[in-house]
Amino acid sequence: MIPEDLLELGEYFEPGYKPVLDFHGWRVAMLRHNESLDVRGLKQVERHRNTNEVFILSEGEADLIIFSGSDAPEQGYVVPMTRSLAYNIPDYVWHHVVMSEDAHIILFERTETGPDTSDYAQLSDAQLSSVKQDLRFKETL
């Protein structure tokens, strides 16, 4: 057995988001597909005022959605994510991710990141339509 003060492990295999490691003001979290990360769940974007956020796709497929704009989301961009590549979203950048059901993303952010240090914005129908045409994941009935 390796003593706990020499090695800490974090894992998560359920749907959604869960912090798994927290140290020196930083958090490592795992993100797996759930309804809010499906193309049908795309309705809003968020931004963090206190931290950059790093996304690393380790399994499946995902599209990273980012928006310009300081007070509100303006122009949207879709970035098809590549596995094992780190995507650094600067603080104050509006973002969201849409992912396949088998996708797994590792996130790095400041520990205090949450609703008190984040902003959320609903996307207009025009913004949704524009972004959805560039997604790899299409809505199905």
HUMO-V477479 format. One record per residue. N is the residue number from 1. RES is the residue in one small letter. SS is DSSP state (alpha for helix, beta for strand, coil for the rest). OMEGA is omega in whole degrees, -180 to 180 (none if undefined). D_FIRST is the distance of its C-alpha to the first C-alpha in Angstrom with 2 decimals. Layout:
BEGIN
n=N res=RES ss=SS omega=OMEGA d_first=D_FIRST
n=N res=RES ss=SS omega=OMEGA d_first=D_FIRST
END
This chain:
BEGIN
n=1 res=m ss=coil omega=176 d_first=0.00
n=2 res=i ss=coil omega=179 d_first=3.79
n=3 res=p ss=coil omega=-177 d_first=6.34
n=4 res=e ss=coil omega=-180 d_first=8.89
n=5 res=d ss=coil omega=178 d_first=11.61
n=6 res=l ss=coil omega=-176 d_first=10.58
n=7 res=l ss=coil omega=176 d_first=10.50
n=8 res=e ss=coil omega=-179 d_first=12.36
n=9 res=l ss=coil omega=176 d_first=13.23
n=10 res=g ss=coil omega=178 d_first=16.65
n=11 res=e ss=coil omega=178 d_first=18.47
n=12 res=y ss=coil omega=-176 d_first=21.76
n=13 res=f ss=coil omega=180 d_first=23.79
n=14 res=e ss=coil omega=177 d_first=26.75
n=15 res=p ss=coil omega=174 d_first=30.18
n=16 res=g ss=beta omega=-173 d_first=30.91
n=17 res=y ss=beta omega=175 d_first=29.23
n=18 res=k ss=beta omega=171 d_first=26.05
n=19 res=p ss=beta omega=-178 d_first=24.39
n=20 res=v ss=beta omega=177 d_first=20.63
n=21 res=l ss=beta omega=-179 d_first=19.85
n=22 res=d ss=beta omega=-176 d_first=22.00
n=23 res=f ss=beta omega=174 d_first=22.10
n=24 res=h ss=coil omega=178 d_first=24.97
n=25 res=g ss=coil omega=180 d_first=27.60
n=26 res=w ss=beta omega=-179 d_first=26.38
n=27 res=r ss=beta omega=169 d_first=25.18
n=28 res=v ss=beta omega=-179 d_first=23.71
n=29 res=a ss=beta omega=176 d_first=24.98
n=30 res=m ss=beta omega=180 d_first=25.26
n=31 res=l ss=beta omega=177 d_first=28.72
n=32 res=r ss=beta omega=-176 d_first=29.73
n=33 res=h ss=coil omega=166 d_first=33.26
n=34 res=n ss=coil omega=-174 d_first=35.13
n=35 res=e ss=alpha omega=-178 d_first=38.87
n=36 res=s ss=alpha omega=-179 d_first=39.18
n=37 res=l ss=alpha omega=176 d_first=37.80
n=38 res=d ss=coil omega=-179 d_first=40.26
n=39 res=v ss=alpha omega=179 d_first=43.65
n=40 res=r ss=alpha omega=180 d_first=45.33
n=41 res=g ss=alpha omega=-179 d_first=43.25
n=42 res=l ss=coil omega=-180 d_first=44.30
n=43 res=k ss=coil omega=-177 d_first=46.52
n=44 res=q ss=beta omega=174 d_first=45.24
n=45 res=v ss=beta omega=179 d_first=43.44
n=46 res=e ss=beta omega=172 d_first=41.52
n=47 res=r ss=beta omega=-178 d_first=41.05
n=48 res=h ss=beta omega=-179 d_first=38.91
n=49 res=r ss=coil omega=-172 d_first=40.73
n=50 res=n ss=coil omega=-172 d_first=37.74
n=51 res=t ss=coil omega=160 d_first=35.65
n=52 res=n ss=coil omega=174 d_first=35.61
n=53 res=e ss=beta omega=-179 d_first=33.51
n=54 res=v ss=beta omega=178 d_first=31.81
n=55 res=f ss=beta omega=172 d_first=31.52
n=56 res=i ss=beta omega=177 d_first=29.68
n=57 res=l ss=beta omega=-179 d_first=30.45
n=58 res=s ss=beta omega=178 d_first=27.66
n=59 res=e ss=beta omega=174 d_first=29.26
n=60 res=g ss=coil omega=-179 d_first=32.78
n=61 res=e ss=coil omega=178 d_first=35.79
n=62 res=a ss=beta omega=174 d_first=36.75
n=63 res=d ss=beta omega=177 d_first=39.74
n=64 res=l ss=beta omega=-179 d_first=39.46
n=65 res=i ss=beta omega=178 d_first=42.58
n=66 res=i ss=beta omega=180 d_first=43.75
n=67 res=f ss=beta omega=168 d_first=46.98
n=68 res=s ss=coil omega=177 d_first=49.08
n=69 res=g ss=coil omega=-179 d_first=50.74
n=70 res=s ss=coil omega=-179 d_first=50.23
n=71 res=d ss=coil omega=-179 d_first=51.51
n=72 res=a ss=coil omega=177 d_first=51.06
n=73 res=p ss=coil omega=179 d_first=49.89
n=74 res=e ss=coil omega=-178 d_first=52.61
n=75 res=q ss=coil omega=-180 d_first=52.09
n=76 res=g ss=beta omega=178 d_first=49.21
n=77 res=y ss=beta omega=178 d_first=47.34
n=78 res=v ss=beta omega=180 d_first=45.01
n=79 res=v ss=beta omega=175 d_first=42.37
n=80 res=p ss=beta omega=-176 d_first=40.87
n=81 res=m ss=coil omega=176 d_first=37.21
n=82 res=t ss=coil omega=180 d_first=35.71
n=83 res=r ss=coil omega=176 d_first=32.08
n=84 res=s ss=coil omega=176 d_first=29.79
n=85 res=l ss=coil omega=-179 d_first=32.54
n=86 res=a ss=beta omega=178 d_first=32.06
n=87 res=y ss=beta omega=-177 d_first=34.96
n=88 res=n ss=beta omega=177 d_first=35.54
n=89 res=i ss=beta omega=-180 d_first=37.82
n=90 res=p ss=coil omega=175 d_first=39.40
n=91 res=d ss=coil omega=-180 d_first=39.90
n=92 res=y ss=coil omega=176 d_first=43.07
n=93 res=v ss=coil omega=178 d_first=43.08
n=94 res=w ss=beta omega=-178 d_first=43.65
n=95 res=h ss=beta omega=176 d_first=41.23
n=96 res=h ss=beta omega=176 d_first=39.87
n=97 res=v ss=beta omega=173 d_first=38.08
n=98 res=v ss=beta omega=-172 d_first=39.10
n=99 res=m ss=beta omega=175 d_first=36.64
n=100 res=s ss=coil omega=-177 d_first=36.58
n=101 res=e ss=coil omega=-179 d_first=34.91
n=102 res=d ss=coil omega=-175 d_first=32.06
n=103 res=a ss=coil omega=177 d_first=31.52
n=104 res=h ss=beta omega=180 d_first=28.40
n=105 res=i ss=beta omega=174 d_first=28.76
n=106 res=i ss=beta omega=-178 d_first=26.33
n=107 res=l ss=beta omega=173 d_first=28.06
n=108 res=f ss=beta omega=-180 d_first=27.81
n=109 res=e ss=beta omega=177 d_first=29.98
n=110 res=r ss=beta omega=-177 d_first=30.46
n=111 res=t ss=coil omega=-175 d_first=28.68
n=112 res=e ss=coil omega=180 d_first=32.04
n=113 res=t ss=coil omega=-180 d_first=33.37
n=114 res=g ss=coil omega=-178 d_first=34.94
n=115 res=p ss=alpha omega=-179 d_first=38.41
n=116 res=d ss=alpha omega=-178 d_first=39.55
n=117 res=t ss=alpha omega=-178 d_first=39.00
n=118 res=s ss=beta omega=174 d_first=40.04
n=119 res=d ss=beta omega=-179 d_first=43.39
n=120 res=y ss=beta omega=-180 d_first=44.22
n=121 res=a ss=beta omega=175 d_first=47.36
n=122 res=q ss=beta omega=179 d_first=48.93
n=123 res=l ss=coil omega=177 d_first=50.19
n=124 res=s ss=coil omega=177 d_first=53.84
n=125 res=d ss=alpha omega=179 d_first=55.00
n=126 res=a ss=alpha omega=178 d_first=56.16
n=127 res=q ss=alpha omega=179 d_first=52.80
n=128 res=l ss=alpha omega=-180 d_first=50.97
n=129 res=s ss=alpha omega=-179 d_first=53.46
n=130 res=s ss=alpha omega=-178 d_first=53.19
n=131 res=v ss=alpha omega=-176 d_first=49.40
n=132 res=k ss=alpha omega=179 d_first=49.12
n=133 res=q ss=coil omega=-180 d_first=51.46
n=134 res=d ss=coil omega=-180 d_first=48.99
n=135 res=l ss=coil omega=172 d_first=45.85
n=136 res=r ss=coil omega=-176 d_first=44.52
n=137 res=f ss=coil omega=-179 d_first=43.93
n=138 res=k ss=coil omega=178 d_first=47.19
n=139 res=e ss=coil omega=175 d_first=47.96
n=140 res=t ss=coil omega=-180 d_first=48.66
n=141 res=l ss=coil omega=none d_first=50.58
END
